[in-house]
Amino acid sequence: MEETRSYYIIERKEWRDYLNIEAPDVDVSLTHEQLDRLVSLNDTLTLKDATEIYEPLTQLITLYLKNYLRLGAERNHFLGIDGHPSPFIIGISGSVAVGKSTTARLLQLILSQLFPDRAVDLITTDGFLYPSAELEARNLMQRKGFPESYDMERLRNFLVDVKDNKKHLKIPKYSHEHYDILPNEFISVENPQILIIEGINVLQITDNGDFFVGDFADLSIYVDAKTEDIEQWFKQRFRMLIDKARENPKDYYHTFAQWHREKQEAYAERVWREINLPNLEEYILPTRSRADFVLHKQADHYVDSIWMKKY
């Protein structure tokens, strides 16, 4: 595959051996209970995964961060500028149902332990989706998750504010239970010094080419797997969401819980074939080559290799 030429492909066994080799001081303490709270609905994560995959990755992120802060301080000194360095932004992308959220939450947890004196915030680009009423008005409900379904101007303005060290920022709150933006509800981003932004569009470029979230990200990660494995994870998650919503009439998935299993499966197949698969093939997967790191998973969510950009 031509794309892999720009990456070092490191097998898991070799990657785990990098832990603590000439690494910064790292003192990470994770428990099963912590991992259980941050794992996505149909994802899997063990303490062994955290130790063998994410701790070496976090050590590298620490090196990136320290070099970023050092460069910023030296540049400001050279120019005679006072002020704090801009927040360090980590972008995490990948397909629907691949496990981006688990990766993002785990990195937030580890980085918060490594840097207790720094605010480590996490947001998702779901909050920048247009509300369902707006999507309906634009005839985009069947394109939800595609590039045109996001308010990219609002996302750009938010990232500019973050890099300008503005405080008390707010972004719209998205609810998976309601499958919509919640009116008049917001997530506060007070004063991030490390910001993790996760979403399927993190590495995408707008159609007119004037905005790329990656321009603001100081390090980027793509969570990857074979398309057929992602399809199975999506369908499994859909079944789990239905079962979870069975007793909650306010949940978006409650309607599907009233259907026969065959109808549920047929609907999941159609959503995958007509929406998620085209989005993956046309807009998400082509962005993988922009990532600094790629975490590649097997069918059981086991990370078997890590790709690290050569240049």
N, C-alpha and C positions, 0 to 999 in steps of 0.2 A: 504494500500500500504506500503510495507516494507520500501521503501525509506524514507517515511515521518517520520519514527521513530527518525531520527537524526535531525529533525527540530522542532522548535516551529511554529505552524501554527497560524498566527495572522490574525483575520478578520479585514477588513478595518475600521470598526467603532472603534474597540479597538486600531488599529494602529494610527489612526489620533489623538486619545487622548494623545498619547505620545509626541505630538508636544510641545516643550518648557518645558517639565518636566525635571528638572535638566540638561538642555542642555547647551552646550557652547553658548557663545554670538553669536546670529544669527540675521543678518539683511539682509533679502532677499526681493528684490523688483522686481516683475515680472509683465509684461503687456500682454494683449491679442496680441499685435503686435509682441512681442518677441516670444511668443509661436507659433504664426502662421508661423513665419520664420523657426522654427526648427522642426516642425512636418513633418514626412514622408508623402509620397504621399497619402496613404490610411489609415493613422493612425488618431487617435483623441486624443486630450489633452486639458483639460480645466484648468483654474486657480485653480479650486477646486481640480482637480487631483494633480496639482503641490503642493498645500498646504497640502492636506491630505495624499499624498503618498510620494512625493519626498522630501519635507522639513524635515519630521522626518527621512527619510532615510539618507539625507545629514547630519543631526545632528549626526547620528551614524557613518557615514563615517568620520566626523570631530574627533570623539573620537578615531577611529582607527588610523587616521593620527597623532594626537597628541601623542598617545602612541608609534607609530612607530618612530616618531622623537625623543621622549624622550629616548626610548631604544637605538636608534642609537647613540645619544649623550653620554649616560652613558657608552655604550660599548666602544666607542672610547676613552672616558676618562680613563676607566679601562685599556685599552691596550696602552694608550699614543699615540694615532693616531690623527693626525690633518686631517682636511678635512670635506667637506660637506656631509651630509647624501645622500644616493642614492634616486632618485625620487620614489615617492609613485605611484604604478601602480594599476589601477582599470581595471579588465577585465569584459567585458559584452558579454554574449553569448545568444544563442537561435536560433530558426528556421529562415529560410527565411520568410520575410513578417510578422514577429510577432511584430515588433516595437522596435527592438534593437537600431536602429539609433536615434529614438526619445528620448529614455531613455538616451543614451550616450550624445546627444547634450544638453539635459536639465540639466543633472548633470554637464556638463562642464560650462554651464551658471551660475548655482547656486554656484558652487565651485569658479568660477572666482569672483563672488561678495563677497563670504565669505573670500577669500584669495586674495585680490587685489595685494598684494606684491609677489605673487607666480605665475609663468607661468603654466597655466592649458592647456595642449594640448590634442587633440583628433585625433586618427588615426583609420583606419579600416584595417583589414587583407586583404581586396580586393586588396590592393597594392602589396601583396605578391603572388597573383595568377600568374602563368606562362602566358606570352602573348599568344594570340590565335594561333599565328604561331607555338609556341612551343607545345601547347596543341594538335594542328593538327598533328605535327610531332610525338608526342607520342601516337596518337590515343586516346586522352583524352577529346575531346570537349564535348562528351556526359557524361563526368564525371566531368565537371566543377563544382567546389564547394565541391567535394569530397576531402578527405585528400591528395590524390596523386597529385591534381591539384595545390597545393601550394608549393612555394619554401621555405620550412621550415628552411633550413639552413640559408637563407638570413634573415628570421624573427628572428631566434635565435641570429644571429650576431647583428642585430639591437637592440634587447632587452638587450644583454650583454653590448653594447655601452651605452644604456640609463642608465643602472644600474651603469656603470663606470663613469657617469656624463660627458660623451663626448658631445661636443656642435656641432652645425651646421650639424646635421644629415639629410640625405635625403632618402626618400623612393619612389619607383615608384608610379606614379599617375594613378589610375584606373578611367575610364570614363564609367558610366552606359549608357550614350547616345551612345557611340561607342561600348560598351560591350567588352572592351579590355583595356589593359595597353597602355597608351599613350607613344609612343617612345620619348625618350629624354626629358620627362617632369617629374618633381619630386615635392613632397611635402616636405617642409623644417620643421624640428623639431629642433628648435634652442637650447633651454636649458630648457627642461621641468622639473618642480619640482613635478608636478602631471601629470601623463599621463593616459588617458583613452584609452584603446584599445578594439575595438568592432569587433566582427565577429563570424561566425557560428563555427569556429574551435578553439576559444579561450581556451576552456576547454578540448580539445582533446589531446591525447598522440600519438606520432608517432608510426608507426608499430613496430619499433625496440625498442621502449620504452626509447629512449635516450633523448627525448625532450618533454617538457610539458610547454606550455605557462604559465600555472598556477603556475609553479615554480617561475616565475618572478612577478606574480600578488600578491599584498598584500591584495587585497579584490576582490571578484568576485560576479557577479550578473548574473542570468539566467532569461530571460524573457520567460514566459511559457503560454500556452493555450492548449485547446483541439485540437487534430489533425484536426478534421473536421472544426473547426473555422479557423485554420491557412490555410487550403486548400481554404476556401472561400476568405480569405484576399489575398492570392496569386493570385487567379483568378481575383479578383476585381482590384488588382494593375496592373495585366497584361493588362486588358481592359483600365485602365487609362493611362498607358504608351503608348499604341497604339493610343489612342485619342490625347494624347499630341504630338505624333510624326507625326501626319497626314500631317502637312504642312512643315515638315522638312525632306527632302530627305537624309540628312546626318545622321539622327538618325537611330540606329540599328532597332528600332521598326517600322520604316516607311514602310518597306516591308509588315509587318503584317497588316498595316492599309489599304492595297489594297485588302485584302481578304474579303470575305463575313463573317458576324458575326459567322455563323455556323462553318466555317473553323477555325476561331480564337479560338472559344470555344473548338473545338476538339483538337487543338494544345495545348492549355493551360492544358487541361485534360491530354494529353499524357505526357507533361513535368512534371506535378505534379506526375502522377502515376509512371513514369519510372525514374525520376531523383530526384525531391525534396522529395517525400515521402520516398523512400529507404534511401536517405541521412539522413533524419530526424530520421527514426527508427533505422538505423544501427550505425550512427556516432554522431548525435547531441544530441538527447534525452538521450542516456545513460550517457552523461556528466553532466546532471542536478544535480546529487547527489554530484558533486564536488563543487558546488557553495556555497558561504557563505550566499547569499540571493537569493530567488526565488520570482519574481513578477508574480503572476498568474492573467491572464485576462479572462474576459467573452467574449461572442461573439461580443459585441460592443466595445471592447478594454477597458472596464471598469475593473480596477484592483480591484478584490474583496478580495484578501488575499495576505499576505506576509509571506514567509517561512524564518525563521532565523535559521541558523545552531546552534545546541546546543553545539557542541564541535569541 
